[in-house]
Amino acid sequence: MYHSDAEILFPSRVTPSLRDLRGKAWRELVDRASRAGEGSLEDLAFSLMMIRLDGCLTCRADSYRAMRGCTTCARQAINRFKGTDEQLLERYELARRDVEYFQVSGVGSVTRDT
């Protein structure tokens, strides 16, 4: 069974729905990522952080998580996170550095001989 809210990886459209799940620092982070626009460094870093937190890489179309949808899965992951908002922001900063590294280094880019 496929849920219409399920995607392969954390979708940016879910980000605003996570805003009010934690404290002020978290709300500010969600607002910043949401305002930055799809494909921005902030958006990609937030998505990478959520992919890691949600376990998107192990989710399958027929899994319980996928059947519930990405929004429910992400909300549940944030609600279940035992750490502080500051620890979530540290995870975001790590993801941001990782995204920056990949953007600058060109790792994963495809080159073509023409």
C-alpha positions as CSV (number, residue, x, y, z in Angstrom):
1,M,0.0,0.0,0.0
2,Y,1.4,3.4,-1.0
3,H,0.6,6.5,1.0
4,S,0.3,9.8,-1.0
5,D,2.5,11.5,1.6
6,A,5.4,9.0,1.3
7,E,8.5,9.9,-0.7
8,I,11.9,8.3,-1.1
9,L,13.6,10.9,1.2
10,F,12.5,13.6,3.5
11,P,10.5,16.2,1.4
12,S,11.1,19.9,2.1
13,R,7.3,20.5,2.0
14,V,7.1,18.8,5.4
15,T,9.5,21.2,7.1
16,P,6.9,23.9,8.1
17,S,4.7,21.2,9.8
18,L,7.5,20.6,12.3
19,R,7.7,24.1,13.6
20,D,5.7,23.9,16.8
21,L,7.0,20.6,18.1
22,R,9.8,22.0,20.2
23,G,11.1,25.2,21.7
24,K,12.1,28.6,20.4
25,A,15.5,27.6,18.9
26,W,13.8,24.8,17.0
27,R,11.1,27.1,15.7
28,E,13.7,29.6,14.5
29,L,15.6,26.8,12.7
30,V,12.4,25.5,11.0
31,D,11.5,29.1,10.0
32,R,15.0,29.7,8.5
33,A,15.0,26.5,6.5
34,S,11.4,27.1,5.3
35,R,12.1,30.7,4.2
36,A,15.4,29.8,2.5
37,G,13.6,28.1,-0.4
38,E,13.9,24.6,-1.9
39,G,17.4,23.7,-2.9
40,S,19.1,26.3,-0.7
41,L,21.9,25.3,1.6
42,E,19.6,25.7,4.6
43,D,16.9,23.6,3.0
44,L,19.3,20.8,2.0
45,A,21.0,20.8,5.4
46,F,17.6,20.6,7.2
47,S,16.6,17.8,4.9
48,L,19.8,15.9,5.4
49,M,19.4,16.2,9.2
50,M,15.9,14.9,9.0
51,I,16.9,12.1,6.6
52,R,19.4,11.0,9.2
53,L,17.1,11.4,12.2
54,D,14.1,9.8,10.5
55,G,16.1,6.9,9.0
56,C,14.8,7.6,5.5
57,L,17.6,5.4,3.9
58,T,16.1,2.3,5.5
59,C,12.4,3.1,4.7
60,R,10.7,1.0,2.1
61,A,7.5,1.5,0.2
62,D,5.8,-1.4,2.1
63,S,7.2,-0.4,5.6
64,Y,5.0,0.9,8.4
65,R,6.7,4.3,8.3
66,A,6.0,4.7,4.6
67,M,2.4,3.6,5.0
68,R,2.0,6.4,7.6
69,G,3.6,9.0,5.4
70,C,6.6,11.4,5.7
71,T,4.8,14.0,7.7
72,T,3.8,11.7,10.4
73,C,7.2,10.0,10.4
74,A,9.0,13.3,10.7
75,R,6.8,14.6,13.4
76,Q,7.2,11.4,15.4
77,A,11.0,11.5,15.0
78,I,11.1,15.0,16.4
79,N,8.7,14.2,19.2
80,R,10.7,11.1,20.2
81,F,14.1,12.9,20.0
82,K,15.4,12.7,23.6
83,G,18.0,15.4,23.3
84,T,17.7,19.2,23.6
85,D,16.9,21.7,20.9
86,E,20.6,22.7,21.0
87,Q,21.5,19.1,20.2
88,L,19.1,19.2,17.2
89,L,20.8,22.4,16.1
90,E,24.2,20.8,16.4
91,R,22.9,18.0,14.1
92,Y,21.7,20.6,11.7
93,E,25.1,22.4,11.7
94,L,26.8,19.0,11.0
95,A,24.5,18.4,8.1
96,R,25.1,21.9,6.9
97,R,28.9,21.4,6.9
98,D,28.4,18.1,5.1
99,V,26.3,19.7,2.4
100,E,28.8,22.6,2.0
101,Y,31.6,20.1,1.7
102,F,29.8,18.2,-1.1
103,Q,28.9,21.4,-2.9
104,V,32.4,22.8,-2.8
105,S,34.3,19.6,-3.4
106,G,32.1,18.5,-6.3
107,V,31.9,15.0,-4.8
108,G,29.1,13.2,-6.5
109,S,29.0,15.5,-9.5
110,V,28.9,14.0,-12.9
111,T,31.4,15.0,-15.5
112,R,30.9,14.4,-19.2
113,D,33.5,14.1,-21.9
114,T,32.2,16.1,-24.9
